[in-house]
């Protein structure tokens, strides 16, 4: 059984591969976890109540990935996407929903443990379809995460879920994500995996396996991780195994998160600026610069003997 207190939280991330396929196993996960991030429940907006019925002791925040497709008419093909968070009612006061992306790929919550507050993003990243737009789709997910972080300057955060790439440079998604990870001091927790479990996705008929589900946290949150693992269970009918993590924040661990708060450095994001306005303002200022020379350069034989420039700048 999971323990419910303000110091420890047991969380999991699970790609269901469809609600009808895995709702019974999701119900099992609620018996041992306080907080469960879900990807690919494949529910439309008017079906999200199915997740609310999984366990009456859980508060559910669920979002469909099919809103745009459903709004355009009759849905063709199989359902897809969607994210959710299931939070045990005993810790619901410590967890607050921040929002979700319009495409149903990201859900964000804040968690407070022993007065330490941080953000967690549950994500379902796009699959690499070898198209030229794939990098842009990955960047769009990261763009939503950045937009939330701008509302919480200085807060520590982590990202978990089905990221749809292995942490190797031959995966395009990882290369795009890694730039964001380096810029934000994110650490991959794959090295904490215990046992011999080296993959979270499996395609049994083809014999394919890969590690697509991950947890990334900022370095200051790494000390909160007591355990991290992949759950292999025969009763799980999804093609993904859940990842599970136990976070604990006692007094000594609190210090490792909070002691750097006073050292936060805020920098200007030049890549976000209005470059046209910047160039225009620069032109106006440079027009006010006048150079006054005492020698006449119109006479070729005249050598300027002045060793200084009188420059009048009025701003």
TORKEMAR-969690 format. One line per field, with one value per residue (C-alpha): residue number from 1; residue in three letters; chain; x, y, z. Coordinates in pm, 1 decimal. Example, Ala and Ser with C-alpha at 12.3 -4.5 7.8 and 13.67 -1.06 7.14 Angstrom:
2
resi: c(1  2) $
resn: c(ala  ser) $
chain: c(A  A) $
u: c(1230.0  1367.0) $
v: c(-450.0  -106.0) $
w: c(780.0  714.0) $
//
This chain:
315
resi: c(1  2  3  4  5  6  7  8  9  10  11  12  13  14  15  16  17  18  19  20  21  22  23  24  25  26  27  28  29  30  31  32  33  34  35  36  37  38  39  40  41  42  43  44  45  46  47  48  49  50  51  52  53  54  55  56  57  58  59  60  61  62  63  64  65  66  67  68  69  70  71  72  73  74  75  76  77  78  79  80  81  82  83  84  85  86  87  88  89  90  91  92  93  94  95  96  97  98  99  100  101  102  103  104  105  106  107  108  109  110  111  112  113  114  115  116  117  118  119  120  121  122  123  124  125  126  127  128  129  130  131  132  133  134  135  136  137  138  139  140  141  142  143  144  145  146  147  148  149  150  151  152  153  154  155  156  157  158  159  160  161  162  163  164  165  166  167  168  169  170  171  172  173  174  175  176  177  178  179  180  181  182  183  184  185  186  187  188  189  190  191  192  193  194  195  196  197  198  199  200  201  202  203  204  205  206  207  208  209  210  211  212  213  214  215  216  217  218  219  220  221  222  223  224  225  226  227  228  229  230  231  232  233  234  235  236  237  238  239  240  241  242  243  244  245  246  247  248  249  250  251  252  253  254  255  256  257  258  259  260  261  262  263  264  265  266  267  268  269  270  271  272  273  274  275  276  277  278  279  280  281  282  283  284  285  286  287  288  289  290  291  292  293  294  295  296  297  298  299  300  301  302  303  304  305  306  307  308  309  310  311  312  313  314  315) $
resn: c(unk  unk  unk  unk  unk  unk  unk  unk  unk  unk  unk  unk  unk  unk  unk  unk  unk  unk  unk  unk  unk  unk  unk  unk  unk  unk  unk  unk  unk  unk  unk  unk  unk  unk  unk  unk  unk  unk  unk  unk  unk  unk  unk  unk  unk  unk  unk  unk  unk  unk  unk  unk  unk  unk  unk  unk  unk  unk  unk  unk  unk  unk  unk  unk  unk  unk  unk  unk  unk  unk  unk  unk  unk  unk  unk  unk  unk  unk  unk  unk  unk  unk  unk  unk  unk  unk  unk  unk  unk  unk  unk  unk  unk  unk  unk  unk  unk  unk  unk  unk  unk  unk  unk  unk  unk  unk  unk  unk  unk  unk  unk  unk  unk  unk  unk  unk  unk  unk  unk  unk  unk  unk  unk  unk  unk  unk  unk  unk  unk  unk  unk  unk  unk  unk  unk  unk  unk  unk  unk  unk  unk  unk  unk  unk  unk  unk  unk  unk  unk  unk  unk  unk  unk  unk  unk  unk  unk  unk  unk  unk  unk  unk  unk  unk  unk  unk  unk  unk  unk  unk  unk  unk  unk  unk  unk  unk  unk  unk  unk  unk  unk  unk  unk  unk  unk  unk  unk  unk  unk  unk  unk  unk  unk  unk  unk  unk  unk  unk  unk  unk  unk  unk  unk  unk  unk  unk  unk  unk  unk  unk  unk  unk  unk  unk  unk  unk  unk  unk  unk  unk  unk  unk  unk  unk  unk  unk  unk  unk  unk  unk  unk  unk  unk  unk  unk  unk  unk  unk  unk  unk  unk  unk  unk  unk  unk  unk  unk  unk  unk  unk  unk  unk  unk  unk  unk  unk  unk  unk  unk  unk  unk  unk  unk  unk  unk  unk  unk  unk  unk  unk  unk  unk  unk  unk  unk  unk  unk  unk  unk  unk  unk  unk  unk  unk  unk  unk  unk  unk  unk  unk  unk  unk  unk  unk  unk  unk  unk  unk  unk  unk  unk  unk  unk  unk  unk  unk  unk  unk  unk  unk  unk  unk  unk  unk  unk) $
chain: c(A  A  A  A  A  A  A  A  A  A  A  A  A  A  A  A  A  A  A  A  A  A  A  A  A  A  A  A  A  A  A  A  A  A  A  A  A  A  A  A  A  A  A  A  A  A  A  A  A  A  A  A  A  A  A  A  A  A  A  A  A  A  A  A  A  A  A  A  A  A  A  A  A  A  A  A  A  A  A  A  A  A  A  A  A  A  A  A  A  A  A  A  A  A  A  A  A  A  A  A  A  A  A  A  A  A  A  A  A  A  A  A  A  A  A  A  A  A  A  A  A  A  A  A  A  A  A  A  A  A  A  A  A  A  A  A  A  A  A  A  A  A  A  A  A  A  A  A  A  A  A  A  A  A  A  A  A  A  A  A  A  A  A  A  A  A  A  A  A  A  A  A  A  A  A  A  A  A  A  A  A  A  A  A  A  A  A  A  A  A  A  A  A  A  A  A  A  A  A  A  A  A  A  A  A  A  A  A  A  A  A  A  A  A  A  A  A  A  A  A  A  A  A  A  A  A  A  A  A  A  A  A  A  A  A  A  A  A  A  A  A  A  A  A  A  A  A  A  A  A  A  A  A  A  A  A  A  A  A  A  A  A  A  A  A  A  A  A  A  A  A  A  A  A  A  A  A  A  A  A  A  A  A  A  A  A  A  A  A  A  A  A  A  A  A  A  A  A  A  A  A  A  A  A  A  A  A  A  A  A  A  A  A  A  A) $
u: c(0.0  115.4  180.2  4.6  179.6  332.5  687.3  664.0  480.5  477.2  414.5  387.0  363.8  171.1  93.3  -237.3  -249.6  -622.2  -857.1  -1051.1  -724.6  -576.0  -832.2  -813.2  -437.0  -464.1  -698.2  -425.1  -176.0  -405.4  -364.2  8.7  62.4  -39.0  -0.1  -35.8  36.6  -145.6  -80.0  -280.8  -612.2  -776.6  -1089.1  -1287.5  -1394.3  -1735.8  -1577.6  -1328.9  -1566.2  -1451.6  -1121.8  -1305.8  -1468.7  -1137.8  -1106.2  -1334.9  -1040.2  -867.7  -910.6  -875.7  -764.2  -808.4  -770.3  -852.3  -612.7  -895.3  -1070.6  -957.2  -1033.7  -1378.3  -1468.1  -1418.3  -1685.5  -1707.0  -1387.1  -1232.9  -976.0  -888.9  -892.6  -563.0  -375.8  -483.1  -321.8  -443.2  -332.2  -487.1  -419.4  -509.1  -751.2  -524.5  -257.4  -485.3  -421.1  -51.4  -114.8  -254.7  -346.9  -178.8  -310.3  -279.8  -181.3  -457.9  -337.4  -365.2  6.2  108.3  -48.2  121.6  78.3  258.4  347.4  438.6  633.7  750.5  722.7  922.1  717.7  800.0  637.5  585.6  493.4  330.7  398.8  313.6  564.8  494.7  630.4  897.0  712.9  1020.6  847.6  1020.2  775.1  863.2  1121.6  862.8  608.5  860.4  944.4  573.9  551.9  858.9  711.6  408.9  635.2  834.5  515.7  416.6  765.5  748.3  457.9  671.6  1015.4  1278.3  1064.0  1224.2  1059.5  1063.8  931.7  806.5  600.3  615.5  874.2  885.6  1262.6  1559.4  1824.1  2062.5  2176.9  2048.2  1694.6  1583.6  1343.7  1617.6  1845.2  1575.1  1484.3  1845.9  1902.5  1614.0  1740.7  2092.7  1961.1  1743.2  1985.1  1767.9  1907.9  1784.6  1704.4  1751.3  2076.0  1874.8  1683.7  1727.2  1737.1  1769.8  1479.2  1625.2  1310.5  961.7  807.0  767.5  617.0  597.1  503.3  795.4  1031.7  1100.6  1188.7  1305.5  1326.5  1079.6  939.1  1159.9  1187.5  1396.1  1443.3  1652.8  1966.6  1824.9  1535.1  1750.3  1819.6  1445.9  1437.5  1438.8  1368.1  1302.6  1200.5  1001.9  710.4  689.7  359.3  184.7  -156.3  -57.6  -197.4  -51.0  256.7  422.8  538.4  479.0  772.2  746.5  923.6  923.3  996.7  1079.8  1146.0  1264.3  1456.7  1801.0  1662.7  1473.6  1804.0  1935.7  1637.6  1605.2  1958.7  2011.0  1699.3  1888.2  2131.9  1875.7  2002.2  1748.4  1873.3  1725.1  1604.0  1733.5  1577.5  1238.7  1289.5  1129.0  1425.3  1259.0  1206.1  1562.4  1712.7  1497.8  1592.7  1959.6  1933.4  1780.2  2052.6  2335.6  2201.9  2272.5  2641.2  2856.7  3226.8  3421.9  3771.4  4010.7  4188.8  4054.8  4058.8  3972.9  4340.9  4539.5  4867.7  4723.4  4804.9  4582.1  4796.1  4511.8  4533.6  4181.1  3827.2  3567.9  3246.5  2923.7  2653.7  2311.7  2068.0) $
v: c(0.0  354.3  586.1  920.0  1204.8  1545.1  1405.7  1114.4  1043.7  729.4  808.4  618.6  694.0  458.5  454.0  265.2  197.3  257.8  277.4  -37.2  -225.9  -133.7  8.1  -294.4  -264.1  111.8  24.3  -200.3  86.0  302.1  50.5  118.4  476.2  822.4  995.6  837.7  1010.0  849.1  870.0  735.5  666.2  728.8  885.6  1170.4  1460.3  1309.8  980.7  1117.8  1025.4  663.9  759.0  916.0  579.3  390.9  449.5  670.4  760.1  943.8  1292.8  1283.2  1550.5  1415.9  1567.5  1429.1  1429.9  1416.8  1750.6  1890.2  1568.6  1535.2  1898.4  1852.3  1583.4  1206.8  1052.3  811.8  550.3  434.9  678.1  822.6  1031.4  1192.6  1249.1  1241.8  1261.0  1051.2  1186.1  1011.9  1225.1  1205.0  1411.2  1616.8  1925.5  1893.8  1864.1  2141.1  2120.7  2395.3  2309.4  2097.8  2160.5  2194.4  1888.0  1664.3  1585.6  1756.4  1793.9  2001.8  1989.8  2139.7  1918.7  2038.3  1806.9  1934.7  2297.2  2215.5  2302.0  2180.5  2122.8  1789.6  1759.9  1435.9  1406.0  1204.9  1311.1  1249.9  942.3  993.2  942.7  1037.7  1354.8  1692.0  1831.5  1587.3  1819.5  2097.6  1873.8  1791.8  2161.5  2240.6  2013.2  2178.7  2518.5  2447.9  2339.2  2662.4  2868.7  2715.0  2764.4  3133.6  3159.3  3004.7  3168.0  2981.3  2677.4  2333.1  2084.2  1738.7  1574.6  1217.2  996.6  836.8  1055.5  823.9  822.4  648.6  873.5  834.9  1083.0  866.0  953.6  1287.4  1354.8  1311.4  1555.9  1824.3  1745.0  1732.7  2096.9  2188.3  1951.0  2097.1  2453.4  2368.9  2144.6  1833.2  1492.0  1162.8  908.6  596.9  522.4  470.5  175.0  -131.5  -491.9  -605.4  -407.7  -213.6  -140.9  0.5  -63.0  -404.8  -532.8  -903.9  -1020.9  -831.3  -885.6  -511.5  -353.6  -4.2  235.0  509.5  606.2  831.6  1060.2  1376.8  1602.5  1905.8  1832.9  1990.9  1741.7  1436.3  1397.2  1342.8  1015.6  718.3  460.0  438.5  130.6  -25.4  -249.9  -571.5  -741.3  -1018.7  -863.3  -552.6  -579.9  -252.7  -246.7  -18.7  -105.4  164.6  352.4  409.6  646.8  723.8  1082.4  1165.4  1506.1  1504.0  1784.5  1711.6  1663.3  1989.6  2172.7  2024.9  2171.4  2507.7  2622.1  2749.6  2961.8  3278.7  3213.8  3221.2  3431.2  3581.7  3637.9  3814.1  3576.8  3751.4  3481.9  3598.7  3970.0  4186.7  4207.8  4466.4  4702.5  4635.6  4726.2  5039.6  5156.3  5090.8  5297.1  5592.6  5589.0  5558.0  5855.9  6070.5  5982.7  6263.4  6241.2  6569.2  6562.7  6859.6  6763.6  6793.1  6456.6  6616.3  6707.3  6397.1  6543.2  6629.8  6378.6  6385.1  6437.8  6419.1  6120.9  6140.5  6156.2  6394.5  6197.7  6357.7  6108.8  6223.8  5960.9) $
w: c(0.0  -73.9  217.2  215.6  395.2  328.5  315.8  71.2  -253.2  -462.8  -827.9  -1154.0  -1523.2  -1749.4  -2121.3  -2127.8  -2502.5  -2472.4  -2174.2  -2271.1  -2297.8  -1959.2  -1718.3  -1488.8  -1457.6  -1397.7  -1113.7  -970.1  -985.9  -771.7  -488.2  -463.2  -578.9  -465.8  -801.2  -1145.2  -1476.2  -1768.4  -2141.3  -2436.9  -2269.8  -2611.5  -2458.3  -2608.5  -2387.7  -2320.2  -2208.8  -1954.2  -1671.1  -1719.6  -1556.7  -1263.6  -1196.4  -1165.8  -790.6  -577.7  -352.1  -636.9  -775.3  -1154.5  -1400.9  -1753.7  -2100.4  -2441.8  -2734.5  -2988.7  -2941.2  -3274.9  -3462.0  -3303.3  -3367.7  -3742.0  -3768.5  -3733.9  -3600.8  -3849.9  -3759.0  -3411.1  -3115.9  -2998.2  -2743.2  -2420.1  -2080.3  -1721.0  -1358.3  -1082.4  -733.6  -409.0  -206.8  99.5  -77.2  -303.0  -86.9  -175.9  -549.4  -768.7  -1135.2  -1337.0  -1682.4  -1993.7  -2353.3  -2612.3  -2800.4  -2493.2  -2480.3  -2154.6  -1812.0  -1541.9  -1164.5  -868.7  -572.4  -225.5  5.9  342.2  219.1  -97.4  -405.5  -755.2  -1093.1  -1265.7  -1633.4  -1746.0  -2119.5  -2426.3  -2691.0  -3061.4  -3234.6  -3499.2  -3828.9  -4033.8  -4149.5  -4176.9  -3919.1  -3643.3  -3483.8  -3482.9  -3309.6  -3035.4  -3002.0  -2966.2  -2660.6  -2511.4  -2596.3  -2379.2  -2093.1  -2128.8  -2125.6  -1790.5  -1645.6  -1731.4  -1486.6  -1209.7  -1230.8  -1032.3  -949.9  -975.7  -1211.9  -1362.7  -1679.7  -1700.7  -1925.8  -2266.5  -2439.2  -2742.6  -2775.4  -2624.5  -2473.2  -2764.0  -3024.9  -3310.1  -3193.6  -3340.1  -3055.1  -2797.1  -2980.2  -2970.6  -2610.4  -2495.0  -2590.0  -2360.2  -2089.9  -2091.2  -2082.9  -1780.9  -1590.0  -1630.0  -1543.7  -1686.2  -1414.8  -1630.1  -1448.7  -1127.6  -1269.5  -1054.1  -1167.2  -1525.8  -1673.6  -1964.0  -2163.5  -2104.4  -2447.4  -2609.1  -2930.8  -2867.8  -3217.6  -3373.3  -3081.7  -3049.8  -2715.1  -2625.1  -2331.7  -2427.5  -2086.7  -1875.9  -1577.3  -1603.1  -1300.0  -1227.7  -1030.2  -714.2  -714.3  -779.3  -407.2  -343.7  -540.0  -304.4  -573.3  -945.3  -1140.5  -1425.0  -1325.2  -1523.6  -1450.3  -1641.5  -1575.4  -1772.0  -2126.7  -2253.8  -2476.0  -2218.5  -1868.6  -1607.0  -1456.8  -1083.6  -849.5  -478.3  -377.1  -17.5  130.6  491.4  661.1  515.8  166.0  192.3  219.4  -104.8  -292.1  -126.3  -52.2  -406.3  -424.0  -334.6  -620.2  -900.6  -1188.4  -1427.3  -1781.7  -2080.8  -2353.0  -2665.1  -2880.9  -2751.1  -2818.2  -3086.3  -3324.4  -3550.5  -3257.6  -3140.6  -3478.4  -3507.4  -3158.2  -3235.8  -3558.0  -3373.4  -3107.4  -3360.0  -3556.7  -3250.3  -3253.4  -3409.4  -3480.3  -3474.0  -3630.2  -3617.8  -3940.1  -4290.8  -4465.0  -4798.7  -4846.7  -4929.0  -4807.5  -4472.3  -4201.9  -3896.0  -3588.7  -3339.6  -3106.7  -2976.1  -3103.7  -2973.3  -2976.8  -2863.5  -2778.4  -2667.2  -2549.0) $
//
